[in-house]
Amino acid sequence: MMNRSASTGRALRVLALVVFVGACDPMRPSDSGVANDATPADTNGSMPDADASGACTFVGAWQGTIAGGSFAGQSLQWTFEQSTWTAAISAGSIRGTWSLSGSALEVNDTSAMPAFLACPVADRGVYAVSFDPTCATVRLTTTTEPCDGRRAYADGITLTRR
């Protein structure tokens, strides 16, 4: 017969195992099934790179190396604010608007320096996003992109939070 201390210890080990396995399961029934539903917690219990719902957020400064096209190998600095963004590459800077719905990032250009870097305002780009479990990196993959210039720097890029 187990004493109370041994029984409590066993119960705590089982609970720890259940919590650990649940934390490692990427497709819990309550999940949306989107890989970017990561909910990391820092040592204070907060989620620094997630929004109030626990989903990863783009808000902040990002950096990456352009994967292909005419800008291949160049550094890209991309900063997202609440609904606007600014990107800087060696050729200049671009400004635009953005929104995130599930795993779809929609972007539009609004201006650029020099002006020829901007895509037409009507050219809305849509990118599939995949955050890592810590929300520290994100990969963009073109879903719909009528603007060749934006596709050249955004498609296939992996951005790291700065």
Residue frames as a rotation matrix with the C-alpha (Angstrom) as fourth column:
MET 1
0.576 0.817 0.000 0.00
0.817 -0.576 0.000 0.00
0.000 0.000 -1.000 0.00
MET 2
-0.254 -0.664 0.703 1.37
0.619 -0.670 -0.410 3.46
0.743 0.331 0.581 -0.97
ASN 3
-0.295 0.131 -0.946 1.71
0.825 -0.465 -0.322 6.14
-0.482 -0.876 0.029 1.63
ARG 4
0.693 0.682 -0.234 0.18
0.509 -0.693 -0.511 9.56
-0.510 0.235 -0.827 1.05
SER 5
0.227 -0.706 -0.671 3.55
-0.403 -0.695 0.595 11.15
-0.886 0.135 -0.443 0.11
ALA 6
-0.738 -0.507 0.444 4.29
0.128 0.541 0.831 8.54
-0.662 0.671 -0.334 -2.56
SER 7
-0.018 0.834 0.551 0.77
0.929 0.218 -0.300 8.85
-0.370 0.506 -0.779 -3.98
THR 8
0.739 0.250 -0.626 1.07
0.138 -0.965 -0.223 12.65
-0.660 0.078 -0.747 -4.15
GLY 9
-0.204 -0.918 -0.341 4.49
-0.394 -0.241 0.887 12.40
-0.896 0.315 -0.312 -5.78
ARG 10
-0.657 0.029 0.753 3.15
0.563 0.683 0.465 9.97
-0.501 0.730 -0.465 -8.42
ALA 11
0.427 0.895 0.128 0.17
0.808 -0.315 -0.499 12.25
-0.406 0.316 -0.857 -9.12
LEU 12
0.536 -0.300 -0.789 2.47
-0.234 -0.951 0.202 15.24
-0.811 0.076 -0.580 -9.59
ARG 13
-0.606 -0.787 0.116 4.70
-0.147 0.255 0.956 13.27
-0.782 0.562 -0.270 -12.01
VAL 14
-0.331 0.580 0.744 1.64
0.877 0.481 0.015 12.22
-0.349 0.657 -0.668 -14.05
LEU 15
0.705 0.601 -0.377 0.37
0.465 -0.792 -0.395 15.81
-0.536 0.104 -0.838 -14.10
ALA 16
0.081 -0.772 -0.631 3.79
-0.402 -0.604 0.688 17.07
-0.912 0.198 -0.360 -15.22
LEU 17
-0.746 -0.335 0.576 3.84
0.303 0.599 0.741 14.47
-0.593 0.727 -0.345 -18.01
VAL 18
0.148 0.886 0.439 0.35
0.934 0.021 -0.356 15.48
-0.325 0.463 -0.825 -19.17
VAL 19
0.714 0.066 -0.697 1.32
0.027 -0.997 -0.068 19.16
-0.699 0.030 -0.714 -19.20
PHE 20
-0.311 -0.927 -0.210 4.59
-0.329 -0.103 0.939 18.40
-0.892 0.361 -0.273 -21.04
VAL 21
-0.635 0.112 0.764 2.93
0.633 0.642 0.432 16.21
-0.442 0.759 -0.479 -23.69
GLY 22
0.475 0.879 0.045 0.14
0.784 -0.400 -0.475 18.77
-0.400 0.261 -0.879 -24.15
ALA 23
0.489 -0.365 -0.792 2.69
-0.230 -0.930 0.287 21.54
-0.841 0.042 -0.539 -24.61
CYS 24
-0.601 -0.799 0.020 4.53
-0.249 0.211 0.945 19.52
-0.759 0.563 -0.326 -27.25
ASP 25
-0.250 0.592 0.766 1.39
0.790 0.582 -0.193 18.58
-0.560 0.557 -0.613 -29.19
PRO 26
-0.950 -0.216 -0.226 1.20
0.069 -0.850 0.522 21.03
-0.305 0.480 0.822 -32.13
MET 27
-0.642 0.763 -0.080 -2.42
-0.270 -0.127 0.954 20.14
0.718 0.634 0.288 -32.95
ARG 28
-0.900 0.426 -0.095 -4.48
0.217 0.247 -0.945 20.26
-0.379 -0.871 -0.314 -29.75
PRO 29
-0.271 0.873 0.407 -8.25
0.962 0.253 0.098 20.21
-0.018 0.418 -0.908 -30.41
SER 30
0.524 0.519 -0.676 -8.62
0.561 -0.807 -0.185 23.90
-0.641 -0.282 -0.714 -29.48
ASP 31
-0.474 -0.783 -0.403 -5.96
0.123 -0.512 0.850 24.96
-0.872 0.353 0.339 -31.99
SER 32
0.434 0.590 -0.681 -6.84
-0.570 -0.405 -0.715 26.45
-0.697 0.699 0.160 -35.35
GLY 33
0.688 -0.251 0.680 -4.34
0.527 0.818 -0.231 24.14
-0.499 0.518 0.695 -37.03
VAL 34
0.838 -0.435 0.330 -2.20
-0.016 -0.623 -0.782 27.08
0.546 0.650 -0.529 -38.16
ALA 35
0.259 -0.832 -0.490 1.46
0.820 0.458 -0.344 26.69
0.511 -0.313 0.801 -37.26
ASN 36
-0.546 -0.539 0.642 1.69
0.191 -0.826 -0.531 30.30
0.816 -0.167 0.553 -36.10
ASP 37
0.569 0.783 0.251 -0.66
-0.155 -0.198 0.968 29.81
0.808 -0.590 0.009 -33.14
ALA 38
-0.233 -0.753 -0.615 2.40
0.620 0.372 -0.690 29.65
0.749 -0.542 0.381 -30.91
THR 39
0.766 0.460 0.450 1.93
-0.077 -0.629 0.774 30.95
0.639 -0.627 -0.446 -27.39
PRO 40
-0.100 -0.899 -0.427 5.39
0.565 0.302 -0.768 31.31
0.819 -0.318 0.477 -25.91
ALA 41
0.944 0.324 0.055 5.82
0.138 -0.542 0.829 32.56
0.299 -0.775 -0.557 -22.37
ASP 42
-0.012 -0.966 0.257 8.89
-0.228 -0.248 -0.941 34.23
0.974 -0.070 -0.218 -20.97
THR 43
-0.642 -0.335 -0.690 10.02
0.494 0.508 -0.706 33.73
0.586 -0.794 -0.161 -17.40
ASN 44
-0.934 0.351 0.060 7.50
-0.292 -0.661 -0.691 36.31
-0.203 -0.663 0.720 -16.19
GLY 45
-0.443 0.798 0.410 4.60
0.530 0.601 -0.598 34.40
-0.723 -0.048 -0.689 -17.77
SER 46
0.293 0.540 -0.789 3.96
-0.368 -0.698 -0.614 37.05
-0.883 0.470 -0.006 -20.44
MET 47
0.318 -0.130 0.939 4.07
0.793 0.580 -0.188 36.49
-0.520 0.804 0.287 -24.19
PRO 48
-0.127 -0.452 -0.883 6.39
0.096 -0.892 0.442 39.21
-0.987 -0.028 0.157 -25.55
ASP 49
-0.890 -0.272 -0.365 6.00
-0.323 -0.189 0.927 38.36
-0.321 0.944 0.081 -29.24
ALA 50
-0.652 0.752 0.100 2.31
0.722 0.574 0.386 37.47
0.232 0.324 -0.917 -29.17
ASP 51
-0.541 0.549 0.637 -0.86
-0.315 -0.835 0.452 39.53
0.780 0.044 0.624 -29.15
ALA 52
-0.427 0.419 0.802 -3.53
-0.902 -0.138 -0.408 39.45
-0.060 -0.898 0.437 -26.44
SER 53
0.678 0.723 -0.131 -5.05
-0.733 0.678 -0.057 36.27
0.048 0.135 0.990 -27.90
GLY 54
0.385 -0.617 0.686 -1.70
-0.229 0.656 0.719 34.51
-0.894 -0.435 0.111 -27.73
ALA 55
0.810 -0.105 0.578 -1.14
0.567 0.393 -0.724 34.44
-0.151 0.914 0.377 -31.52
CYS 56
-0.273 -0.961 -0.054 2.22
0.847 -0.266 0.461 35.59
-0.457 0.079 0.886 -32.87
THR 57
0.757 0.517 -0.400 2.27
0.326 -0.829 -0.455 39.22
-0.566 0.214 -0.796 -33.96
PHE 58
0.342 -0.612 0.713 4.09
0.862 -0.099 -0.498 41.09
0.375 0.784 0.494 -36.70
VAL 59
0.927 0.045 0.372 4.26
-0.049 -0.970 0.239 44.33
0.372 -0.240 -0.897 -34.73
GLY 60
0.616 -0.787 -0.036 7.92
0.051 -0.006 0.999 45.16
-0.786 -0.617 0.037 -34.25
ALA 61
0.343 -0.628 -0.698 11.17
-0.911 -0.405 -0.084 45.26
-0.230 0.665 -0.711 -36.17
TRP 62
0.773 -0.053 0.632 12.33
0.147 0.984 -0.098 42.33
-0.617 0.169 0.768 -38.34
GLN 63
0.091 -0.798 -0.596 15.44
-0.884 -0.340 0.321 41.57
-0.459 0.497 -0.736 -40.37
GLY 64
0.580 0.065 0.812 16.17
0.161 0.968 -0.192 39.05
-0.799 0.242 0.551 -43.07
THR 65
-0.605 -0.743 -0.285 18.20
-0.283 -0.134 0.950 38.26
-0.744 0.655 -0.130 -46.17
ILE 66
0.281 0.758 -0.588 16.28
-0.840 -0.102 -0.533 38.38
-0.464 0.644 0.608 -49.43
ALA 67
0.185 -0.125 0.975 16.01
-0.050 0.989 0.137 34.85
-0.981 -0.074 0.177 -50.81
GLY 68
-0.215 -0.222 0.951 15.79
0.841 0.454 0.296 35.40
-0.497 0.863 0.089 -54.57
GLY 69
0.746 0.570 0.343 15.06
0.661 -0.574 -0.484 37.71
-0.079 0.587 -0.805 -57.46
SER 70
0.440 -0.560 0.702 16.84
0.356 -0.609 -0.709 40.92
0.825 0.562 -0.068 -58.29
PHE 71
0.431 -0.256 0.865 17.54
-0.736 -0.654 0.173 41.69
0.522 -0.712 -0.470 -54.59
ALA 72
0.847 -0.039 -0.530 18.88
0.201 0.946 0.253 38.21
0.492 -0.321 0.810 -53.68
GLY 73
0.046 -0.874 -0.484 21.39
0.867 0.275 -0.415 38.23
0.496 -0.401 0.770 -50.85
GLN 74
-0.503 -0.197 0.841 20.59
-0.058 -0.964 -0.261 41.79
0.862 -0.180 0.473 -49.74
SER 75
-0.849 0.182 -0.496 19.53
0.521 0.135 -0.843 42.63
-0.086 -0.974 -0.210 -46.20
LEU 76
-0.221 0.853 0.473 15.91
0.184 -0.440 0.879 43.67
0.958 0.281 -0.060 -45.60
GLN 77
-0.971 0.072 -0.230 14.82
0.207 -0.234 -0.950 45.62
-0.123 -0.969 0.212 -42.52
TRP 78
-0.406 0.902 0.146 11.03
0.172 -0.081 0.982 45.42
0.898 0.424 -0.122 -42.17
THR 79
-0.992 0.087 -0.097 9.19
0.073 -0.249 -0.966 47.23
-0.108 -0.965 0.241 -39.37
PHE 80
-0.341 0.940 0.009 5.50
0.493 0.171 0.853 46.64
0.801 0.295 -0.521 -38.68
GLU 81
-0.943 0.233 0.237 3.39
-0.331 -0.584 -0.741 49.04
-0.034 -0.777 0.628 -36.64
GLN 82
-0.428 0.828 0.363 -0.34
-0.208 0.301 -0.931 48.65
-0.880 -0.474 0.043 -35.92
SER 83
0.589 0.677 0.440 -1.49
0.286 0.335 -0.898 48.89
-0.756 0.655 0.004 -39.55
THR 84
0.878 -0.350 -0.327 1.51
-0.471 -0.506 -0.723 50.29
0.087 0.788 -0.609 -41.42
TRP 85
0.634 -0.739 0.227 4.94
0.569 0.645 0.510 48.99
-0.523 -0.194 0.830 -42.35
THR 86
0.698 -0.561 -0.445 8.27
-0.696 -0.678 -0.237 50.29
-0.169 0.475 -0.863 -43.58
ALA 87
0.771 -0.510 0.381 10.86
0.520 0.850 0.085 48.22
-0.367 0.133 0.921 -45.42
ALA 88
0.604 -0.661 -0.446 14.44
-0.690 -0.713 0.124 49.24
-0.400 0.233 -0.887 -46.13
ILE 89
0.689 -0.509 0.515 16.77
0.635 0.767 -0.092 47.65
-0.348 0.391 0.852 -48.66
SER 90
-0.309 -0.927 -0.212 19.95
0.665 -0.370 0.649 48.96
-0.680 0.060 0.731 -50.25
ALA 91
-0.571 0.116 0.813 17.96
0.745 -0.342 0.572 50.53
0.345 0.932 0.109 -53.11
GLY 92
-0.617 0.388 0.685 15.75
-0.352 -0.914 0.201 52.61
0.704 -0.117 0.700 -50.79
SER 93
-0.923 0.372 0.098 12.72
0.027 0.316 -0.948 52.36
-0.384 -0.873 -0.301 -48.56
ILE 94
-0.598 0.799 -0.067 9.08
0.034 0.109 0.993 51.42
0.801 0.592 -0.093 -49.04
ARG 95
-0.849 0.436 0.298 6.00
-0.408 -0.184 -0.894 52.15
-0.335 -0.881 0.334 -46.92
GLY 96
-0.597 0.699 -0.393 2.66
-0.190 0.353 0.916 50.42
0.779 0.622 -0.078 -46.89
THR 97
-0.016 0.685 0.729 -0.29
-1.000 -0.021 -0.002 49.02
0.014 -0.729 0.685 -45.00
TRP 98
-0.750 -0.249 -0.613 -0.81
-0.279 0.959 -0.047 45.48
0.599 0.135 -0.789 -43.75
SER 99
0.221 0.735 0.641 -3.26
-0.975 0.159 0.153 43.14
0.011 -0.659 0.752 -42.06
LEU 100
-0.868 -0.454 -0.199 -3.00
-0.434 0.890 -0.140 39.58
0.241 -0.035 -0.970 -40.77
SER 101
0.249 0.950 0.188 -5.91
-0.969 0.244 0.047 37.18
-0.001 -0.194 0.981 -40.93
GLY 102
0.964 0.007 0.267 -5.05
-0.050 0.986 0.157 33.72
-0.263 -0.165 0.951 -39.65
SER 103
0.142 -0.959 0.245 -1.92
0.482 0.283 0.829 32.77
-0.865 0.001 0.502 -41.55
ALA 104
0.238 0.004 0.971 -2.48
0.949 -0.215 -0.232 35.24
0.208 0.977 -0.055 -44.41
LEU 105
-0.219 -0.397 -0.891 -0.50
0.475 -0.841 0.258 38.49
-0.852 -0.367 0.373 -44.43
GLU 106
0.509 0.400 0.762 -1.92
0.858 -0.305 -0.413 41.12
0.067 0.864 -0.498 -46.80
VAL 107
-0.216 -0.659 -0.721 0.30
0.541 -0.695 0.473 44.04
-0.813 -0.288 0.507 -47.82
ASN 108
0.718 0.311 0.623 -0.10
0.685 -0.476 -0.552 47.15
0.125 0.823 -0.555 -49.99
ASP 109
-0.502 -0.862 -0.069 2.51
0.864 -0.503 0.003 49.77
-0.037 -0.058 0.998 -50.84
THR 110
0.645 0.703 -0.301 1.66
0.685 -0.706 -0.181 53.42
-0.340 -0.089 -0.936 -50.24
SER 111
0.901 -0.412 -0.135 4.96
-0.432 -0.829 -0.356 55.18
0.035 0.379 -0.925 -51.08
ALA 112
0.631 -0.772 0.071 8.67
0.742 0.628 0.235 54.65
-0.226 -0.096 0.970 -51.65
MET 113
0.738 -0.561 -0.376 11.98
-0.572 -0.815 0.093 56.48
-0.358 0.147 -0.922 -51.95
PRO 114
-0.897 0.111 -0.428 12.83
-0.380 -0.688 0.619 56.38
-0.226 0.718 0.659 -54.80
ALA 115
-0.118 0.993 -0.030 9.22
-0.839 -0.116 -0.531 56.28
-0.530 -0.037 0.847 -56.02
PHE 116
0.002 0.133 -0.991 9.82
-0.861 0.504 0.065 53.51
0.509 0.853 0.115 -58.59
LEU 117
-0.916 -0.384 -0.114 10.26
-0.266 0.797 -0.542 50.96
0.299 -0.466 -0.833 -55.76
ALA 118
-0.529 0.783 0.327 6.58
-0.490 0.032 -0.871 51.19
-0.693 -0.621 0.367 -54.77
CYS 119
-0.812 0.437 0.388 4.04
0.580 0.682 0.446 48.79
-0.070 0.587 -0.806 -56.22
PRO 120
-0.568 0.705 0.424 0.77
-0.198 -0.617 0.762 50.27
0.799 0.349 0.490 -57.46
VAL 121
-0.670 0.334 0.663 -1.60
-0.735 -0.173 -0.656 50.84
-0.105 -0.927 0.361 -54.50
ALA 122
0.379 0.909 -0.176 -4.16
-0.925 0.376 -0.053 48.50
0.018 0.183 0.983 -56.09
ASP 123
0.111 -0.417 -0.902 -1.64
-0.342 0.836 -0.429 45.62
0.933 0.356 -0.050 -56.15
ARG 124
0.483 0.159 0.861 -2.44
-0.875 0.117 0.469 43.74
-0.027 -0.980 0.195 -52.94
GLY 125
-0.326 -0.654 -0.683 0.04
-0.528 0.725 -0.442 41.03
0.784 0.216 -0.582 -52.04
VAL 126
0.711 0.519 0.474 -0.97
-0.695 0.415 0.587 38.03
0.108 -0.747 0.656 -49.94
TYR 127
-0.290 -0.888 -0.357 1.65
-0.617 0.459 -0.639 35.88
0.731 0.036 -0.681 -48.22
ALA 128
0.753 0.380 -0.537 1.29
0.121 0.722 0.681 32.70
0.647 -0.578 0.498 -46.18
VAL 129
0.075 -0.713 0.697 3.12
-0.825 -0.437 -0.358 33.13
0.560 -0.548 -0.621 -42.89
SER 130
0.648 0.030 -0.761 4.71
0.297 0.910 0.290 30.49
0.701 -0.414 0.581 -40.73
PHE 131
0.420 -0.465 0.780 6.03
-0.809 -0.581 0.089 31.56
0.412 -0.668 -0.620 -37.32
ASP 132
-0.485 -0.561 -0.671 8.43
-0.007 0.769 -0.639 29.43
0.875 -0.305 -0.377 -35.32
PRO 133
0.158 0.637 -0.754 7.10
0.747 0.423 0.514 28.28
0.646 -0.645 -0.409 -31.91
THR 134
-0.284 -0.329 -0.901 8.73
0.891 -0.437 -0.121 31.23
-0.354 -0.837 0.417 -30.12
CYS 135
0.784 0.613 0.093 7.38
0.582 -0.675 -0.454 33.88
-0.216 0.410 -0.886 -32.54
ALA 136
0.252 -0.789 -0.560 10.99
0.023 -0.573 0.819 35.02
-0.967 -0.220 -0.126 -33.07
THR 137
-0.852 -0.473 -0.223 11.17
-0.211 -0.081 0.974 34.11
-0.479 0.877 -0.031 -36.77
VAL 138
0.311 0.944 0.111 8.61
-0.099 0.149 -0.984 34.04
-0.945 0.295 0.139 -39.55
ARG 139
-0.797 -0.484 0.360 8.77
0.279 0.234 0.931 32.77
-0.535 0.843 -0.051 -43.14
LEU 140
0.042 0.787 -0.616 6.75
-0.509 -0.513 -0.691 34.40
-0.860 0.343 0.379 -45.93
THR 141
-0.752 -0.177 0.635 5.58
0.407 0.634 0.658 32.49
-0.519 0.753 -0.405 -49.00
THR 142
-0.803 0.421 -0.422 3.68
-0.580 -0.716 0.389 34.14
-0.138 0.557 0.819 -51.85
THR 143
-0.354 0.800 0.484 0.02
0.443 0.599 -0.667 33.23
-0.824 -0.022 -0.567 -52.18
THR 144
0.562 0.475 0.677 -1.04
0.827 -0.334 -0.452 36.07
0.011 0.814 -0.581 -54.50
GLU 145
0.055 -0.590 -0.806 1.32
0.349 -0.745 0.569 38.82
-0.935 -0.313 0.165 -55.63
PRO 146
0.804 0.299 0.515 0.67
0.576 -0.174 -0.798 40.95
-0.149 0.938 -0.313 -58.73
CYS 147
0.863 -0.503 -0.036 3.76
-0.504 -0.857 -0.107 43.12
0.023 0.111 -0.994 -58.03
ASP 148
0.700 -0.639 -0.319 7.03
0.349 0.695 -0.628 41.59
0.623 0.328 0.710 -59.21
GLY 149
-0.098 -0.787 0.609 9.17
-0.299 -0.560 -0.772 44.02
0.949 -0.258 -0.181 -57.20
ARG 150
0.149 0.223 0.963 7.57
-0.984 -0.059 0.166 43.18
0.094 -0.973 0.211 -53.84
ARG 151
0.982 0.186 -0.034 7.59
-0.186 0.982 0.019 39.47
0.037 -0.013 0.999 -54.68
ALA 152
0.420 -0.895 -0.148 11.35
0.055 0.188 -0.981 39.78
0.906 0.404 0.128 -55.36
TYR 153
-0.507 -0.685 0.524 12.09
-0.493 -0.267 -0.828 40.79
0.707 -0.678 -0.202 -51.76
ALA 154
-0.106 0.542 0.834 9.24
-0.991 0.011 -0.133 39.14
-0.081 -0.841 0.535 -49.82
ASP 155
0.766 0.499 -0.406 8.73
-0.553 0.833 -0.021 35.68
0.328 0.241 0.913 -51.31
GLY 156
0.602 -0.477 -0.640 10.60
0.365 0.878 -0.311 33.00
0.710 -0.047 0.702 -49.41
ILE 157
-0.226 -0.738 0.636 12.20
-0.350 -0.548 -0.760 35.36
0.909 -0.394 -0.134 -46.91
THR 158
0.308 0.207 -0.928 12.72
0.810 0.455 0.371 34.32
0.500 -0.866 -0.028 -43.30
LEU 159
0.150 -0.153 0.977 12.57
-0.245 -0.963 -0.113 37.29
0.958 -0.222 -0.182 -40.98
THR 160
-0.208 -0.281 -0.937 14.04
0.847 0.428 -0.316 37.37
0.490 -0.859 0.149 -37.48
ARG 161
0.826 0.560 0.060 12.66
0.428 -0.694 0.579 39.66
0.365 -0.453 -0.813 -34.82
ARG 162
-0.188 -0.913 0.362 15.18
0.326 -0.406 -0.854 42.37
0.927 -0.042 0.374 -33.84
